[in-house]
């Protein structure tokens, strides 16, 4: 989505608020964002969190 990906989505939300016939564009943009987010979440590692690393300093028991 990039650094400025929220700006067009907010613009679509504003346009949809003033012209309800454009709400489909906002819904489509939201669906694309959700798909991107699901892909991003699926690509992350599923390993346990690191122990005693900043900023959280989890203990061995908390990390498990």
Secondary structure as UniProt FT lines:
FT   TURN            3..4
FT   HELIX           5..18
FT   HELIX           20..22
FT   HELIX           23..42
FT   TURN            51..52
FT   TURN            54..56
FT   HELIX           60..63
//
